[in-house]
């Protein structure tokens, strides 16, 4: 009889994104530009997106196998220059959707 042990691992990941995302991927090449600017330092290029993801792993015969994993959830968005927190819920819909699509989150 084999014994399976399940435990949860919740690593945090940081994704670096650049602003000036376009809806061109969705609307064609002439889509509108969506911008994001840090209110503290004026950075409009690089931001950190911190995520959380859950994995269920099984240990069997000296192997570790992932049996289930969740999609990453956005925890926090920071300016990459001054590390000021930005409210992800206040981003324009197009930008928020593009960020979620880019990092594979929900």
Secondary structure, 3 states (H helix, E strand, C coil): CCCCEEEEECCEEEEEEECCEECHHHHCCCCCEECCCCCCCCCCCEEEEEEECCEEEEEECCEEEEEEECCCEEEEEEECCCCCEECHHHCCHHHHHHHHHHHCCC
